[in-house]
Amino acid sequence: MHSESCDPREPQSPTGRRILDFEFRNSLPRLRTPSLSSAAPDPSPRSPALSSLPVMGSEARSAVKIVKGEFGYVLEDVPHLTDYLPDLPAYPNPLQDNPAYSVVKQYFVDQDDTVPEKIVVQRDSPRGLHFRRAGPRQRVYFESDDVHACIVTCGGLCPGLNTVIREIVCGLSHMYGVNKIIGIEGGYRGFYARNTIQLTPKSVNDIHKRGGTVLGTSRGGHDTLKIVDNIQDRGINQVYIIGGDGTQKGAAAIFEEIRRRRLKVSVAGIPKTIDNDIAVIDKSFGFDTAVEEAQRAINAAHVEAGSVENGIGVVKLMGRYSGFIAMYATLASRDVDCCLIPESPFYLEGKGGLFEYMEKQLKENGHMVIVVAEGAGQDLIAESMRSMNHEDASGNKLLLDVGLWLSQRIKNYFTSRQKMVINLKYIDPTYMIRAIPSNASDNVSCTLLAQCAVHGAMAGYTGFTVGLVNGRHTYIPFDRVTETRNTVVITDRMWARLLSSTNQPSFLSSKDIEEANMMVEEEQPKQTVDEEKSMENGST
């Protein structure tokens, strides 16, 4: 492949002008221009104003690339290798000669393509925040024979990990002709404490049919300097990191150190969480499988409870901070009488409490099913069982078992206070759900995420995670998916649909509702002065 002088990252307007206002936030220099209607083109990202960006020290850690346009348009862009290596050559994408894609109309993503974070707007709303659309570019910054890629999986298990590994390997090999791909065993610490394994399309051919990860995983073990030393010593120039928010934070630290050393290494993240709690993205892979598998446990609890007098089935599902699995499994099942999640506080005794509702259900129906997320009711448990603020190696708070605690409290209440004989069955399918292979829907999701990550790395993008935003795959800066968590909004319609389905009380006081509304308002993006000025310029 021959090199060409081009920069595929420069956003172009339909008239050929670059989108206005390319800037770096947070202690990095800004380059500002007037509106598109009267502006001369911005300097190229290779120009001295942008290529001489400070990349050393902690000041650059939270740097965010911002591109602004008319009518309040804001693109939160991802880093590119040419931001700190401005003289890198670009090459034609080998996909243009791939017979599998020769029939695809406009297979390469247009450089102007971006995806809005919010799609529900009002008539006078600004265009708002956008992310760069994922997909193959016409130019790449790696020659196939020079690519040495590695893949690592970190954190807990999740359905679909092996599928992502398989599709990264097959995507690199079949689409780009890459032959040097290794797997890092045992999570982050595998970079400096474990062996690696060679990965080929043949060796990964059937791994998507298995649960877990063929590379192994672990929590913790992140030592940025040791990891980057290892990457540099091995000659690795593409790093694919699969894991949750803690793992993505580690990936961001690796990227910053690589940028500090000015290495030609692309760092791409594929977000993984069975809880679906990663911010910005629509849904994480493995979630559909988890909800589907949770149905089996709920169905078993329903059968057990319905087969005896005063039967109670209690099912504990995953959801440390976010109750999405419990909520969606409840909505899909229609056999659940009460769903308890971390975002919605509840209380046991007194008027309007859980026990009062259970008495009513048992008298009317003779049985009931309760679904509880693992992070629900932790404040109640702490009151009766003084908990220690311990954390696991990934920094997650170690939770007390709400399922066992709730089951025991229910037994004590009905046997000692109400003199009612109950038959309670407690089911905890947590690790069964994590360990199964992904279903058909998640397999497709994993394939697309993996291929988009490969396209992004080959195009020279780095320091990004790939995710679905409003139905389109995008490249998202690491900090956006790690600064907050995606949680169930208990004042939203989806939670109202659940309450309507189960007929359970909300357990919320007026104070709880007010606090929930305040949290939602605080999370709403605020229009900045720059955006207001951009709108004014665009409307004149």
C-alpha positions as CSV (number, residue, x, y, z in Angstrom):
1,M,0.0,0.0,0.0
2,H,1.3,3.5,-0.8
3,S,1.0,6.4,1.6
4,E,-1.1,9.4,0.8
5,S,-1.1,12.9,2.4
6,C,-4.6,13.1,3.9
7,D,-6.3,13.4,7.2
8,P,-9.6,11.5,7.3
9,R,-10.5,12.9,10.6
10,E,-11.0,16.5,9.5
11,P,-14.8,17.0,9.6
12,Q,-16.0,18.6,6.3
13,S,-19.2,20.4,5.6
14,P,-21.1,19.6,2.4
15,T,-19.4,22.7,0.8
16,G,-16.0,21.4,1.7
17,R,-15.3,23.7,4.6
18,R,-14.3,22.2,7.9
19,I,-16.7,22.3,10.7
20,L,-16.0,25.4,12.9
21,D,-14.6,25.6,16.3
22,F,-12.1,22.8,16.8
23,E,-10.9,23.0,20.4
24,F,-9.5,20.9,23.2
25,R,-11.1,21.4,26.6
26,N,-9.5,21.3,30.0
27,S,-6.2,23.0,30.0
28,L,-5.4,22.5,26.3
29,P,-5.2,25.4,23.8
30,R,-8.3,26.3,21.9
31,L,-8.6,27.3,18.3
32,R,-11.7,29.3,17.5
33,T,-13.2,30.6,14.3
34,P,-16.4,32.4,13.4
35,S,-19.5,30.6,11.9
36,L,-19.4,28.5,8.8
37,S,-21.1,31.2,6.7
38,S,-18.0,33.5,6.9
39,A,-15.2,31.4,8.2
40,A,-12.0,30.4,6.5
41,P,-11.1,26.7,6.9
42,D,-9.7,25.7,10.3
43,P,-6.1,24.7,10.5
44,S,-5.6,21.0,9.9
45,P,-5.1,18.9,13.1
46,R,-1.6,18.5,11.8
47,S,-0.9,22.2,11.9
48,P,1.5,23.5,14.7
49,A,-1.5,24.9,16.6
50,L,-2.9,21.5,17.2
51,S,0.0,19.1,16.7
52,S,2.0,20.8,19.4
53,L,-0.5,20.0,22.1
54,P,0.8,19.3,25.6
55,V,0.6,15.5,26.0
56,M,2.7,15.0,29.1
57,G,1.7,15.0,32.7
58,S,-1.7,14.8,34.4
59,E,-3.0,18.0,32.8
60,A,-3.7,16.2,29.6
61,R,-5.6,13.3,31.2
62,S,-9.0,14.8,30.9
63,A,-8.5,16.4,27.5
64,V,-11.6,16.3,25.3
65,K,-11.7,17.1,21.6
66,I,-14.6,19.4,20.7
67,V,-15.8,20.4,17.3
68,K,-18.5,22.9,17.0
69,G,-20.9,23.9,14.2
70,E,-24.0,25.9,13.5
71,F,-27.2,25.8,15.5
72,G,-25.7,24.4,18.7
73,Y,-23.9,21.5,17.0
74,V,-21.2,20.0,19.2
75,L,-19.1,16.9,18.3
76,E,-17.3,15.3,21.2
77,D,-14.6,13.7,19.2
78,V,-12.2,10.9,20.0
79,P,-8.4,11.1,19.9
80,H,-6.4,10.2,16.8
81,L,-2.8,9.1,16.4
82,T,-2.0,12.2,14.3
83,D,-2.9,14.4,17.3
84,Y,0.5,13.7,18.6
85,L,2.2,12.0,15.6
86,P,1.3,14.5,12.9
87,D,3.5,13.0,10.1
88,L,2.0,9.6,10.0
89,P,1.3,8.4,6.5
90,A,-2.2,7.1,5.5
91,Y,-2.9,4.2,3.2
92,P,-5.9,3.1,1.1
93,N,-8.2,0.8,3.0
94,P,-7.7,-2.8,1.8
95,L,-11.5,-3.3,2.1
96,Q,-11.9,-1.5,-1.2
97,D,-10.4,-4.6,-2.8
98,N,-12.3,-7.1,-0.7
99,P,-14.8,-9.0,-2.9
100,A,-17.2,-9.4,0.1
101,Y,-17.7,-5.7,0.2
102,S,-17.5,-4.8,-3.5
103,V,-21.3,-4.9,-3.7
104,V,-21.9,-2.7,-0.8
105,K,-23.0,0.8,-1.8
106,Q,-21.1,3.5,0.1
107,Y,-19.4,1.1,2.5
108,F,-17.0,3.6,3.9
109,V,-18.4,6.0,6.5
110,D,-18.5,9.6,5.4
111,Q,-16.3,11.8,7.5
112,D,-19.2,14.2,8.3
113,D,-21.3,11.4,9.8
114,T,-22.0,11.9,13.5
115,V,-24.7,10.5,15.8
116,P,-26.7,12.7,18.2
117,E,-26.7,11.8,21.9
118,K,-30.4,12.9,22.2
119,I,-32.9,12.3,19.5
120,V,-36.0,13.6,21.2
121,V,-35.9,17.4,20.8
122,Q,-38.2,20.4,20.6
123,R,-38.7,22.8,17.7
124,D,-36.2,25.3,19.0
125,S,-33.7,22.9,20.5
126,P,-30.0,23.2,19.6
127,R,-28.6,20.3,17.5
128,G,-26.8,19.2,20.7
129,L,-24.0,16.8,21.5
130,H,-22.9,14.3,18.9
131,F,-20.4,11.4,18.7
132,R,-18.4,10.2,15.7
133,R,-20.1,7.5,13.8
134,A,-18.2,4.2,13.8
135,G,-17.3,2.2,10.7
136,P,-14.6,1.7,8.1
137,R,-12.8,4.8,6.6
138,Q,-11.3,5.2,3.2
139,R,-7.8,5.6,4.6
140,V,-6.1,3.6,7.3
141,Y,-3.0,4.4,9.3
142,F,-1.7,0.9,9.6
143,E,-0.3,-1.4,6.9
144,S,-1.7,-4.9,7.5
145,D,1.7,-6.6,7.7
146,D,2.8,-4.1,10.4
147,V,-0.1,-4.7,12.7
148,H,0.6,-6.5,15.9
149,A,-2.7,-6.6,17.9
150,C,-3.5,-7.9,21.3
151,I,-6.9,-8.6,23.1
152,V,-7.5,-8.7,26.8
153,T,-10.7,-9.4,28.9
154,C,-11.0,-8.0,32.4
155,G,-13.5,-8.0,35.3
156,G,-16.4,-10.3,35.8
157,L,-17.8,-12.7,33.2
158,C,-20.6,-11.8,30.8
159,P,-22.3,-13.6,28.0
160,G,-20.7,-12.8,24.7
161,L,-17.0,-12.3,25.7
162,N,-15.9,-15.1,23.5
163,T,-17.9,-13.8,20.6
164,V,-16.2,-10.4,20.8
165,I,-12.8,-12.1,20.9
166,R,-13.7,-14.2,17.9
167,E,-15.0,-11.3,15.8
168,I,-12.0,-9.1,16.6
169,V,-9.7,-11.8,15.4
170,C,-11.8,-12.7,12.3
171,G,-12.3,-9.0,11.5
172,L,-8.6,-8.2,11.6
173,S,-7.7,-11.3,9.6
174,H,-10.5,-11.5,7.0
175,M,-11.1,-7.8,6.5
176,Y,-7.6,-6.3,6.9
177,G,-5.3,-9.3,6.3
178,V,-3.7,-9.0,9.8
179,N,-1.8,-12.1,10.9
180,K,-0.2,-11.1,14.2
181,I,-2.8,-11.3,16.9
182,I,-2.2,-12.4,20.5
183,G,-4.5,-12.9,23.5
184,I,-3.4,-11.6,27.0
185,E,-4.2,-14.2,29.6
186,G,-5.7,-13.4,33.0
187,G,-6.8,-9.7,32.6
188,Y,-4.6,-6.7,33.0
189,R,-2.0,-8.5,35.1
190,G,-1.5,-10.9,32.2
191,F,0.5,-8.2,30.4
192,Y,3.4,-8.6,32.8
193,A,2.7,-11.7,34.8
194,R,1.3,-14.3,32.4
195,N,1.9,-15.8,29.0
196,T,0.2,-14.9,25.8
197,I,-1.5,-17.1,23.3
198,Q,-1.6,-16.8,19.5
199,L,-5.0,-16.2,18.1
200,T,-6.1,-17.1,14.6
201,P,-9.5,-17.5,12.9
202,K,-9.0,-21.3,13.2
203,S,-8.2,-21.3,16.9
204,V,-11.2,-19.1,17.7
205,N,-13.7,-20.6,15.3
206,D,-16.0,-22.3,17.9
207,I,-15.4,-20.3,21.0
208,H,-18.6,-18.2,20.7
209,K,-20.5,-21.4,21.6
210,R,-18.9,-21.4,25.1
211,G,-19.5,-19.2,28.1
212,G,-16.8,-17.3,29.9
213,T,-13.6,-16.1,28.2
214,V,-10.9,-18.3,26.6
215,L,-8.4,-15.7,27.6
216,G,-9.3,-15.8,31.3
217,T,-10.0,-12.7,33.4
218,S,-9.3,-11.1,36.7
219,R,-10.1,-8.0,38.7
220,G,-7.4,-5.5,39.6
221,G,-3.8,-6.0,38.6
222,H,-3.7,-2.7,36.7
223,D,-0.2,-1.3,36.7
224,T,-0.1,1.3,33.9
225,L,3.7,1.6,33.6
226,K,4.3,-2.2,33.5
227,I,1.5,-2.7,31.0
228,V,2.7,0.0,28.6
229,D,6.3,-1.2,29.0
230,N,5.1,-4.7,28.0
231,I,3.2,-3.3,25.0
232,Q,6.2,-1.4,23.9
233,D,8.6,-4.3,24.4
234,R,6.4,-6.7,22.4
235,G,5.9,-4.3,19.6
236,I,2.1,-4.3,20.0
237,N,0.4,-1.4,18.1
238,Q,-3.3,-2.2,18.6
239,V,-4.8,-3.0,22.0
240,Y,-8.4,-4.2,22.3
241,I,-9.6,-4.0,25.9
242,I,-13.0,-5.7,26.8
243,G,-14.4,-4.8,30.2
244,G,-16.7,-2.7,32.3
245,D,-16.4,0.9,33.6
246,G,-13.4,0.0,35.8
247,T,-11.7,-1.7,32.9
248,Q,-12.4,1.3,30.7
249,K,-10.8,3.6,33.3
250,G,-7.7,1.4,33.1
251,A,-7.8,1.6,29.3
252,A,-7.9,5.4,29.5
253,A,-4.8,5.4,31.8
254,I,-3.0,3.1,29.3
255,F,-3.9,5.4,26.4
256,E,-2.7,8.5,28.3
257,E,0.7,6.8,29.0
258,I,1.0,5.7,25.4
259,R,0.3,9.2,24.2
260,R,2.8,10.6,26.7
261,R,5.4,8.3,25.2
262,R,4.2,9.2,21.6
263,L,3.8,5.6,20.6
264,K,2.0,4.6,17.5
265,V,-0.5,2.4,19.4
266,S,-4.3,2.5,19.1
267,V,-6.2,1.7,22.2
268,A,-9.8,0.6,21.6
269,G,-12.3,-0.4,24.3
270,I,-15.4,-2.7,24.0
271,P,-17.7,-1.9,27.0
272,K,-18.9,-5.0,28.9
273,T,-21.3,-5.1,31.7
274,I,-24.1,-7.6,32.4
275,D,-25.9,-4.9,34.4
276,N,-26.2,-2.5,31.4
277,D,-25.0,0.3,33.6
278,I,-22.4,1.9,31.2
279,A,-23.3,5.5,30.5
280,V,-24.2,7.0,27.1
281,I,-24.6,3.7,25.2
282,D,-28.1,2.2,24.5
283,K,-27.3,-1.3,25.7
284,S,-24.3,-3.4,26.5
285,F,-23.7,-6.9,25.0
286,G,-24.8,-9.8,27.1
287,F,-27.8,-7.9,28.6
288,D,-30.4,-9.6,26.3
289,T,-29.0,-13.0,27.2
290,A,-29.1,-12.2,30.9
291,V,-32.7,-11.1,30.8
292,E,-33.7,-14.1,28.8
293,E,-31.9,-16.5,31.2
294,A,-33.4,-14.7,34.2
295,Q,-36.8,-15.8,32.8
296,R,-36.0,-19.4,33.7
297,A,-35.4,-18.5,37.3
298,I,-38.5,-16.4,37.5
299,N,-40.6,-19.2,35.9
300,A,-39.2,-21.7,38.4
301,A,-40.0,-19.4,41.3
302,H,-43.6,-18.9,39.9
303,V,-44.1,-22.7,39.6
304,E,-42.8,-23.4,43.1
305,A,-44.9,-20.6,44.6
306,G,-48.1,-21.5,42.8
307,S,-47.9,-25.2,43.7
308,V,-48.2,-24.7,47.5
309,E,-50.3,-22.7,49.9
310,N,-49.0,-19.3,50.7
311,G,-46.1,-19.9,48.4
312,I,-43.5,-17.2,48.0
313,G,-40.7,-17.2,45.4
314,V,-37.8,-14.9,45.9
315,V,-35.4,-14.5,42.9
316,K,-32.1,-12.5,43.2
317,L,-30.7,-11.1,40.0
318,M,-27.6,-9.1,39.2
319,G,-27.6,-5.4,39.5
320,R,-25.1,-3.9,41.8
321,Y,-26.0,-0.2,41.2
322,S,-28.5,-0.5,38.4
323,G,-31.7,-2.6,38.3
324,F,-32.1,-3.0,34.5
325,I,-31.9,-6.8,34.5
326,A,-34.5,-7.1,37.3
327,M,-36.8,-4.5,35.6
328,Y,-36.7,-5.9,32.1
329,A,-37.0,-9.5,33.3
330,T,-40.0,-8.5,35.4
331,L,-41.7,-6.7,32.4
332,A,-41.0,-9.7,30.2
333,S,-42.2,-12.3,32.6
334,R,-45.5,-10.9,33.8
335,D,-45.3,-13.5,36.6
336,V,-43.7,-11.1,39.1
337,D,-45.7,-9.4,41.8
338,C,-42.9,-7.2,43.2
339,C,-39.6,-5.9,41.8
340,L,-37.0,-4.3,44.1
341,I,-34.0,-2.4,42.6
342,P,-31.2,-0.2,43.9
343,E,-32.6,3.0,42.5
344,S,-36.0,2.7,44.2
345,P,-35.9,2.7,48.0
346,F,-38.4,0.5,49.9
347,Y,-39.3,-0.3,53.5
348,L,-40.6,-3.5,55.0
349,E,-43.0,-2.7,57.8
350,G,-45.7,-0.2,58.4
351,K,-48.5,1.2,56.2
352,G,-47.6,0.9,52.5
353,G,-44.6,-1.3,53.2
354,L,-43.5,-4.5,51.5
355,F,-44.9,-6.8,54.2
356,E,-48.4,-5.2,54.0
357,Y,-48.4,-5.6,50.3
358,M,-47.3,-9.3,50.6
359,E,-50.2,-10.0,53.0
360,K,-52.6,-8.5,50.6
361,Q,-51.2,-10.6,47.7
362,L,-51.2,-13.9,49.6
363,K,-54.8,-13.4,50.8
364,E,-56.0,-12.6,47.2
365,N,-53.9,-15.0,45.1
366,G,-52.4,-17.5,47.6
367,H,-48.9,-17.0,46.2
368,M,-46.4,-14.4,45.0
369,V,-43.1,-13.9,43.3
370,I,-40.5,-11.2,44.3
371,V,-37.5,-10.2,42.1
372,V,-34.8,-8.3,43.9
373,A,-31.6,-6.9,42.4
374,E,-28.4,-7.6,44.3
375,G,-27.8,-3.9,45.1
376,A,-31.4,-3.2,46.4
377,G,-32.0,-2.6,50.1
378,Q,-28.4,-2.3,51.1
379,D,-29.3,0.6,53.5
380,L,-31.8,-1.6,55.2
381,I,-29.4,-4.4,55.6
382,A,-26.8,-2.1,57.0
383,E,-29.2,-1.0,59.7
384,S,-29.7,-4.6,61.0
385,M,-26.3,-6.0,60.0
386,R,-23.5,-3.5,60.4
387,S,-21.6,-3.8,57.2
388,M,-18.0,-3.0,56.4
389,N,-17.1,-0.8,53.5
390,H,-15.0,-3.3,51.8
391,E,-14.3,-3.3,48.1
392,D,-13.2,-6.0,45.6
393,A,-10.0,-5.7,43.5
394,S,-12.0,-3.7,40.8
395,G,-13.1,-1.1,43.4
396,N,-16.7,-2.3,43.6
397,K,-18.3,-2.2,47.0
398,L,-18.8,-5.7,48.4
399,L,-22.5,-6.1,48.9
400,L,-24.4,-8.1,51.6
401,D,-26.7,-10.8,50.2
402,V,-30.0,-9.0,50.0
403,G,-31.8,-12.2,48.8
404,L,-30.9,-14.3,51.9
405,W,-31.5,-11.3,54.2
406,L,-34.9,-10.5,52.7
407,S,-36.0,-14.2,52.7
408,Q,-35.2,-14.5,56.4
409,R,-37.0,-11.3,57.3
410,I,-40.1,-12.5,55.4
411,K,-40.0,-15.8,57.3
412,N,-39.6,-14.1,60.6
413,Y,-42.4,-11.6,60.0
414,F,-45.0,-14.1,58.9
415,T,-44.2,-16.9,61.3
416,S,-43.7,-14.9,64.5
417,R,-45.9,-11.9,64.0
418,Q,-48.7,-13.0,61.7
419,K,-48.8,-16.6,62.7
420,M,-49.2,-17.5,59.0
421,V,-47.6,-20.6,57.5
422,I,-45.7,-19.7,54.4
423,N,-43.6,-21.7,51.9
424,L,-40.7,-19.6,50.7
425,K,-38.3,-20.7,48.0
426,Y,-35.1,-18.6,47.3
427,I,-33.5,-18.8,43.9
428,D,-30.1,-17.2,43.1
429,P,-29.2,-17.8,39.4
430,T,-26.5,-15.0,39.4
431,Y,-23.5,-17.0,38.3
432,M,-25.5,-19.3,36.1
433,I,-26.6,-16.2,34.1
434,R,-23.1,-14.8,33.8
435,A,-21.5,-18.1,32.6
436,I,-23.7,-19.0,29.7
437,P,-23.0,-18.3,26.0
438,S,-24.7,-15.3,24.4
439,N,-27.9,-15.7,22.5
440,A,-28.5,-14.9,18.9
441,S,-29.3,-11.2,19.5
442,D,-26.2,-10.6,21.6
443,N,-24.0,-12.6,19.1
444,V,-25.0,-10.1,16.4
445,S,-24.3,-7.2,18.8
446,C,-20.9,-8.6,19.7
447,T,-20.0,-9.0,16.0
448,L,-20.9,-5.4,15.2
449,L,-19.1,-4.0,18.2
450,A,-15.9,-6.0,17.5
451,Q,-15.9,-5.0,13.8
452,C,-16.4,-1.3,14.6
453,A,-13.5,-1.4,17.1
454,V,-11.3,-2.9,14.4
455,H,-12.3,-0.3,11.9
456,G,-11.6,2.5,14.4
457,A,-8.2,1.2,15.3
458,M,-7.1,0.7,11.7
459,A,-8.3,4.2,10.9
460,G,-5.9,5.6,13.5
461,Y,-8.5,6.4,16.2
462,T,-7.4,5.7,19.8
463,G,-8.6,6.3,23.3
464,F,-12.1,5.4,22.5
465,T,-14.8,2.9,23.3
466,V,-17.3,1.7,20.8
467,G,-21.0,1.6,21.6
468,L,-24.5,1.8,20.3
469,V,-26.1,5.3,20.6
470,N,-29.6,5.7,19.4
471,G,-29.3,2.6,17.2
472,R,-26.0,3.7,15.6
473,H,-22.5,2.5,16.5
474,T,-20.3,5.3,17.6
475,Y,-16.8,6.1,18.9
476,I,-17.0,7.6,22.4
477,P,-14.2,9.1,24.4
478,F,-13.2,6.9,27.4
479,D,-14.1,9.6,30.0
480,R,-17.7,9.8,28.8
481,V,-18.4,6.1,29.6
482,T,-16.6,6.2,32.9
483,E,-17.7,9.5,34.5
484,T,-21.2,8.3,35.4
485,R,-23.3,5.2,35.5
486,N,-26.5,4.4,33.6
487,T,-29.3,3.8,36.1
488,V,-33.0,3.2,36.1
489,V,-34.9,6.5,36.4
490,I,-37.7,5.8,38.8
491,T,-39.6,8.9,37.6
492,D,-39.5,7.7,34.0
493,R,-42.2,5.9,32.0
494,M,-40.4,2.5,32.0
495,W,-40.5,2.2,35.7
496,A,-44.1,3.4,35.7
497,R,-44.9,0.5,33.2
498,L,-43.3,-1.9,35.6
499,L,-45.4,-0.6,38.5
500,S,-48.5,-0.9,36.3
501,S,-47.5,-4.5,35.4
502,T,-46.9,-5.7,39.0
503,N,-49.4,-3.5,40.8
504,Q,-46.9,-3.1,43.5
505,P,-46.7,0.2,45.5
506,S,-43.9,2.5,44.6
507,F,-42.7,2.6,48.2
508,L,-41.7,6.2,47.5
509,S,-42.4,9.2,49.7
510,S,-42.9,12.7,48.3
511,K,-39.3,13.4,49.4
512,D,-38.0,10.4,47.5
513,I,-39.7,11.6,44.3
514,E,-38.4,15.1,44.7
515,E,-34.9,13.8,45.1
516,A,-35.2,11.6,42.1
517,N,-36.4,14.5,39.9
518,M,-33.5,16.6,41.2
519,M,-31.0,14.0,40.2
520,V,-32.5,13.8,36.7
521,E,-32.4,17.5,36.3
522,E,-28.7,17.6,37.4
523,E,-27.8,15.0,34.8
524,Q,-29.4,16.9,31.9
525,P,-26.7,18.5,29.8
526,K,-26.7,22.2,30.3
527,Q,-26.3,24.6,27.4
528,T,-23.0,26.3,27.5
529,V,-22.3,30.0,26.7
530,D,-20.3,28.8,23.6
531,E,-23.3,26.8,22.4
532,E,-25.6,29.8,22.9
533,K,-23.2,31.9,20.9
534,S,-23.0,29.3,18.2
535,M,-26.8,29.2,18.0
536,E,-26.9,33.0,17.7
537,N,-24.3,32.9,14.9
538,G,-26.2,30.3,13.0
539,S,-29.6,32.1,13.3
540,T,-28.3,35.4,11.9
